[in-house]
Amino acid sequence: MEPHMIDYYNDEPQIVHIINKQNEEFAEAREVIKRLDKENKRLREVVKKLDKLKAPSVVESGKDEDGHCILEDKLIDICLEICGGDDEDDEPLSMKLLEDYTSFRPGKPLHDGSIIKRFVDELNEVTGHQKPDWCLTKVIAVCESMGYDDEWLYPGDRGPRIDIYDFARSLSDFGDFSLPTVHTYVK
């Protein structure tokens, strides 16, 4: 830039003030970029955690010759086995689910005799073992949607009664389930 008459009387040329102002604006922009980078990193971690809960693709899927969902049929068979083959008497299943639900703790392995573990294993097998965390969360979310929660933790309480067929249908539905339930298991 050409020197101006005013530059002769000032200690610094006028352009220096402009450069200083640009440097201040650059420093502010750099701070905003740093803050946004931190926020971006935090959000990427959240997305990774939520991706674990995204429904996996079904590897072994399909319908049998009668048009019934194979997974749903397997889950109904497990429920009927626990109920002694009587689909009208769902109390044994309700009591077993209540027992397993109350002993469930996120991050802890399920014991081998757990009905929840059996359901998780079935879902996990159908999804080709892609997302075991999703399968566990799906089973817990379905239990909670059927009425199992901390209010049922009283000794001697029978727990909520469930319909075997609704329960199996809910477990075999691979659509998304609500995030208010999921947030408990993603930390």
N, C-alpha and C positions, 0 to 999 in steps of 0.2 A: 504494500500500500504506500502511496505517496505521503510524505510528511505534510502535516497541516501547520498553519501559523500558530495554532493553540499549543501544539506539541513543543514549540520553542519555549513557552512560558511555564509548562508543567514539568514536574520531575520525571514523569513517565509518559511515553506516547499514549494517545487515546486508545490505540489498539490493544494495549496491555490490559485495560479495564475490560474490554470485550473478551479477551482470552481468559482472564480470571473468571468472568461470569460463565463462560463456556465450561471451564474446569469445574466450577461448582455444580452446574447442571449435570455434567458427566459423572461426578461423584454421587449425586442423588440417584441418577439412573443406575449406577453400579450397585448401590445399596438395594434398590428395588429388585434388580436382577438376582442378587444374592438371596433375598427373602423369597422370591418366587422359585428359585432353584430348591431351597429347603422345602417349601410347600409341595413342589413337584415330587421331590424324593419321598416325602411322607405319603403323598397320595399314591405313588407307585407301590409302596409297601402295603397300603390298604387294598389296592387292586389285587395284589398277589394273594393276600389272605382271602379276599372275597372270591377269587378265581377258584380256590379250592372248593368253594361251596356251589359253584356253577354246576348245573346238571351235566354229568358226563354223557358222552354218546353211548348208546346201547349197542353192545357188540353182539350179544346173543339175545335177539329179540324175536318177536313174531307171534303168530297166533297158531293154535293147534287146528286140526281139521274141522272142529266145530266153531271156529272163529273166536275162541276165548284167548285172552292174554296168558301166555305160558307162565310168566312171572307171577301174575295174580293167582293162578291156579296153584303154584308151588307154595305161595304164602298162605293161601286158604288151607292147604293140606297141613302145613305146620300148625296153624291155629286149631284145626280140627283134631290134630293129634294131641294137643295139649288139653282140649275139651273132651277127650275121650270119644271123639267121633260124633258128638251131639252138638249140632250148630245152634240149638235153642239154649243150651246151657253154656253161656260164655263166662260164667263166674271163674272157672279155673284159669282161663286166659287173663281175665281182668286182674285177678289176684297175683298171677305170675308177673304180669307187666308192672303192676304196682310195686311189687317187691324189687324187680330189676330197676325200675325207674328211680325208686328212692335210693338205691345203692349206687346209681350212676353218678360219676364225677368226671367232668371234662378233663382230658389229659391222662386219665387213669385207664388201664386196660380193663376190658370187660371179662368177667370170669367165664369159663368154658360152658357152664350150664345155663348161661343167661339166654333168655328168649330174645332179648334185644340183639345179642351177638348173632344168633341164628338168622334174624332178619337182616342184619347188616351183612352177614356173609352171603346171603342170597342176592342182595342188591349188588354187592361187590363182584360176585361172580358174573352177573348179567352185564355189568359194565366193563368187564375185562380187567378188573383190579386197577382201574385208572385213578379213582379218587375215593379211597376208603374214608377219608374225613367227611366227604359229602354224604356218603352212604350212612354213616353214623348220625350225622346231623339231620338227615332226612328222617330216619327212624325216630329220633328224639322229637323232632318237630311234629311228626304225625301223632306221637303219643300225647304231646302237649295240646294238639288240636282236638284230640279226643277227650280232653279234660284232665290229664295228668299234670299236676303242678305241685308247688310246695304246700298247698292247702291240704293235700291228701297224705301228709306225712304223719298222721296220728296213728298210734298203735291200735290194731283191731279194726281199723276202717277198711271197708271192702273196696274202696276206690270207685272210679266211674265205671259204668257198664258200657261195653263197646259192642258194636255190631261187627262180627267177624268179616263179613263181606265188604263193608265200608272201610274197615281197617286195611284189608288187603288191597282194595282198589286205590286207597290213598297212598299206600306204599309203592304201588306199581306205577303211579302217575309220575312221570319224569319232568313235569312242568316245574317252574320256579315256585318256591314257597316263600312265605313272607320273611323279610329281613328283621322285623322286630324280634322274632324267635332266634334267628341266626346270630345276632349280635352278641348273644351270651357266650357263644362258643368261639368267637373270633376275637382274640386279644393280641 
